[in-house]
Amino acid sequence: MIRMMPSLFLPRRRLLQLGLGATFASSAGLARVSLADEPAEPMDEDIFQFALNLEYMEAEYYLRGTTGKGIDDADAGAEAGTVTGGKQVSFDTPAVGEFMSEVAENELAHVRFYRKTLGADAVSRPAIDFDAGFAAVAKAAGLGEDFDPFGNEMNFVLGGMLFEDVGVTAYAGAATVLKNEDFLAAAAGILAVEAYHMGMARSTLYRMGEEAWKAAAAVSDARDKIDGSDDKDQGLQMEGKANIVPSTPDAIAFTRTPQEVLRIVYLTDQEGATKGGFYPNGMNGKLNST
């Protein structure tokens, strides 16, 4: 479980500074340039709201798969969207079921952490559609029209890998732009937990054999086609060897921008998309467009 950090606070002074703009000129009398005309960097609050949207989806997925029910109303926000799909999974391997139950508890703790930290600025759970989202993933990856992520333990771990790989790269990307030290420390801690999840999910799938390897490779390829031009995805095997840790040649985790993450969860490579895939009405908050 992640412990709550009551010392965190929102950098509201910076929110005020954002709207003021600024100008500068050289002593030689050159034309002044207005910083207000430049694209605004996302505020730490915006990034945490973006992360909360992702944590809602992860928590709903794992809770429904391990308990048969999702997030309680008290943890979803006053204007929570509906969640479509999901059911309790019958785990053939007790250890896998225990691992997934632990992940569910972690993701729910993340939701509660962000909601407590953001306070009144916490966004409510957006509408989430697992049925449509996974149907599109299955089609793009060639997994078959009858693919059900809640149908068996292999499919459930595979669906979890879809989220965990993306979550790790999203948090790694956030670490490059967060400015509040408390926010950065919290994001680094959550990144570590998500990386534990990812490593366990990928190693579990690897032990399941060739069928799981091929399915994971297909999901990886499908993600890589829509997130952007760079190759930031890897399957469970590379050059005939296990590849549990997707990373650069320097063994550094890949980073994704919010826009790259949104292309994956919206399941579109279109620029400017504001909804689709797992989020039929889009994410809540300012960072919601590809």
C-alpha positions in Angstrom: 0.0 0.0 0.0 1.2 3.6 -0.7 1.1 5.7 2.4 -0.7 9.1 2.1 1.5 12.1 2.1 -0.4 15.0 3.9 2.6 17.3 3.4 1.9 17.6 -0.3 0.4 20.9 -1.6 -0.6 22.4 -4.9 1.7 25.0 -6.4 -1.1 27.6 -6.8 1.4 30.5 -7.0 2.7 29.0 -10.2 -0.9 28.7 -11.5 -1.2 32.5 -11.1 2.1 33.1 -12.7 1.1 31.1 -15.8 -1.6 33.6 -16.8 0.5 36.7 -16.3 2.9 36.2 -19.2 6.2 38.0 -19.5 8.2 40.0 -22.0 11.9 40.6 -22.4 14.1 42.7 -24.7 17.8 43.0 -25.3 19.7 46.1 -24.2 20.2 46.9 -27.9 16.4 47.6 -28.3 15.4 44.4 -30.2 11.7 43.6 -30.5 10.2 42.2 -27.3 8.9 38.6 -27.3 5.8 37.7 -25.3 6.0 34.4 -23.4 2.3 34.5 -23.2 2.3 33.5 -26.9 4.3 30.4 -26.2 2.4 27.1 -25.4 2.0 26.8 -21.7 3.8 24.0 -19.9 1.5 21.6 -18.0 1.3 22.4 -14.3 2.1 19.7 -11.7 -1.6 19.7 -10.9 -2.5 19.0 -14.5 -0.1 16.1 -14.6 -1.5 14.6 -11.4 -5.0 14.9 -12.7 -3.8 13.1 -15.9 -2.3 10.3 -13.7 -5.5 10.0 -11.7 -7.4 9.3 -14.9 -5.0 6.4 -15.6 -5.2 5.1 -12.1 -9.0 5.0 -12.2 -8.8 2.7 -15.2 -6.1 0.5 -13.7 -8.0 0.2 -10.4 -11.3 -0.6 -12.1 -9.6 -3.2 -14.2 -7.9 -5.1 -11.4 -10.7 -4.7 -8.8 -13.3 -6.1 -11.2 -11.0 -9.0 -12.2 -10.2 -9.9 -8.6 -13.4 -9.0 -6.7 -16.1 -8.7 -9.3 -16.8 -5.1 -8.4 -15.1 -1.8 -9.1 -14.3 1.4 -7.1 -16.8 2.5 -4.5 -18.7 5.7 -5.1 -16.8 7.5 -2.3 -13.5 7.0 -4.3 -14.9 7.8 -7.7 -15.9 11.5 -7.4 -19.2 13.3 -7.4 -19.5 13.3 -11.3 -18.1 9.8 -11.9 -18.7 8.3 -15.3 -20.0 4.8 -15.8 -17.7 1.8 -16.3 -18.6 -0.8 -18.9 -17.3 -4.4 -18.8 -15.3 -6.4 -16.4 -16.0 -9.5 -14.3 -14.3 -11.7 -11.7 -11.6 -13.9 -13.2 -11.3 -17.6 -12.3 -7.5 -18.0 -11.5 -6.1 -21.4 -12.1 -2.8 -20.5 -10.4 -3.3 -19.2 -6.8 -0.1 -17.2 -6.8 -1.2 -15.3 -9.9 -4.6 -14.5 -8.2 -2.7 -13.3 -5.1 -0.4 -11.1 -7.2 -3.3 -9.6 -9.0 -5.2 -8.9 -5.8 -2.1 -7.1 -4.5 -2.0 -5.0 -7.7 -5.7 -4.1 -7.3 -5.0 -2.9 -3.7 -2.0 -0.8 -4.9 -4.0 0.8 -7.7 -6.9 1.7 -5.4 -4.4 3.2 -3.0 -3.0 5.3 -5.9 -6.5 6.6 -6.6 -7.0 7.6 -3.0 -3.6 9.2 -2.8 -4.2 11.4 -5.8 -7.7 12.3 -4.7 -6.4 13.3 -1.2 -3.4 15.2 -2.7 -5.5 17.1 -5.2 -8.4 17.8 -2.8 -11.1 19.8 -4.4 -9.2 19.8 -7.7 -9.3 16.0 -8.0 -11.2 15.0 -11.2 -13.9 12.4 -11.0 -13.6 9.1 -12.7 -14.2 9.4 -16.4 -16.4 7.0 -18.3 -14.4 3.8 -19.0 -15.3 1.1 -21.5 -13.4 -2.1 -21.2 -15.6 -3.9 -23.7 -15.0 -1.5 -26.6 -11.4 -0.8 -25.6 -10.3 -4.4 -25.5 -12.3 -5.2 -28.6 -10.3 -2.6 -30.5 -7.0 -3.8 -29.0 -7.8 -7.4 -30.0 -8.6 -6.3 -33.5 -5.5 -4.2 -33.9 -3.3 -7.0 -32.4 -5.0 -9.8 -34.3 -6.0 -11.6 -31.1 -9.4 -12.6 -32.5 -12.9 -11.3 -32.1 -13.7 -13.5 -29.1 -10.7 -12.2 -27.0 -11.9 -11.6 -23.4 -9.4 -10.1 -21.0 -11.5 -11.4 -18.1 -11.9 -14.9 -19.6 -8.9 -16.5 -18.0 -5.7 -15.7 -16.1 -3.4 -15.4 -19.1 -5.7 -12.9 -20.8 -6.1 -11.0 -17.6 -2.4 -10.6 -17.1 -2.0 -9.7 -20.7 -4.6 -7.0 -20.4 -2.7 -5.8 -17.3 0.5 -5.6 -19.2 -1.2 -3.3 -21.7 -1.7 -0.8 -18.8 1.5 -1.4 -16.8 3.9 -0.9 -19.7 2.2 2.3 -20.6 2.0 3.5 -17.0 5.7 3.1 -16.4 6.6 5.1 -19.5 4.0 7.8 -18.5 5.5 8.2 -15.1 9.0 8.2 -16.4 7.9 11.0 -18.8 6.2 12.9 -15.9 9.5 12.9 -13.9 11.1 15.1 -16.6 8.5 17.9 -16.2 7.3 17.9 -12.6 8.7 20.9 -10.7 7.3 20.6 -7.1 9.8 18.4 -5.3 7.1 16.7 -3.2 5.1 15.9 -6.3 8.2 14.5 -8.0 9.1 12.3 -5.0 5.6 10.9 -5.0 5.6 10.2 -8.7 9.0 8.5 -8.4 7.6 6.2 -5.7 4.5 5.4 -7.8 6.7 4.8 -10.8 8.6 2.2 -8.8 5.4 0.4 -7.8 4.1 0.4 -11.4 7.5 -1.0 -12.5 7.2 -3.8 -10.0 3.8 -4.6 -11.4 5.1 -4.5 -15.0 8.0 -6.8 -14.2 5.8 -9.3 -12.4 3.2 -9.3 -15.2 5.7 -9.7 -18.0 7.6 -12.5 -16.1 4.3 -14.3 -15.4 3.4 -14.1 -19.0 6.8 -15.3 -20.1 6.5 -18.4 -17.9 3.2 -19.2 -19.5 4.9 -20.1 -22.8 4.8 -19.4 -26.5 1.1 -18.6 -26.7 1.6 -15.8 -24.2 4.8 -14.6 -25.9 3.0 -14.2 -29.3 0.0 -12.4 -27.8 2.2 -10.0 -25.8 4.3 -9.3 -29.0 1.1 -8.5 -30.9 -0.1 -6.1 -28.2 3.3 -4.5 -28.1 3.3 -4.0 -31.9 -0.2 -2.6 -31.8 0.8 0.0 -29.2 3.9 1.0 -31.1 1.9 1.7 -34.3 -0.3 4.3 -32.7 1.8 6.1 -30.0 4.1 7.9 -32.4 7.0 7.5 -34.7 9.6 6.4 -32.1 10.0 2.7 -31.2 9.1 2.7 -27.5 7.7 -0.8 -27.1 9.1 -4.3 -26.8 7.6 -7.7 -26.5 8.6 -10.5 -24.1 11.4 -11.8 -26.4 14.3 -10.1 -28.3 16.7 -12.0 -30.4 15.3 -15.3 -29.1 15.9 -14.4 -25.4 13.7 -13.3 -22.6 12.9 -9.5 -22.5 11.2 -8.9 -19.2 12.5 -5.3 -18.9 11.7 -3.2 -22.0 14.3 -0.4 -22.1 16.9 1.5 -24.2 20.3 0.0 -24.9 21.5 1.8 -21.7 18.8 -0.1 -19.7 16.8 3.1 -19.1 13.0 2.9 -19.2 11.3 4.6 -22.1 9.4 7.8 -21.6 6.1 8.8 -23.1 4.4 12.2 -23.3 0.8 12.6 -22.3 -0.1 12.8 -25.9 1.6 9.5 -26.7 -0.1 7.9 -23.8 -3.5 9.2 -24.9 -3.0 7.8 -28.4 -2.7 4.3 -26.8 -5.6 4.5 -24.4 -7.8 6.4 -27.0 -6.6 3.8 -29.6 -6.0 6.3 -32.3 -3.1 7.9 -34.1 -5.0 11.0 -35.0 -3.7 14.3 -33.8 -6.2 16.3 -31.7 -8.4 13.4 -30.6 -10.2 14.0 -27.3 -11.8 10.6 -26.8 -12.0 7.0 -27.8 -11.0 3.5 -26.9 -11.1 3.0 -23.2 -12.3 6.6 -22.6 -15.4 7.0 -24.7 -15.9 10.6 -23.4 -12.3 11.4 -23.0 -10.2 12.0 -19.9 -11.1 14.6 -17.3 -8.8 17.5 -16.8 -6.7 19.8 -19.1 -4.4 17.0 -20.5 -7.0 15.2 -22.6 -6.0 15.7 -26.3 -3.6 13.8 -28.4 
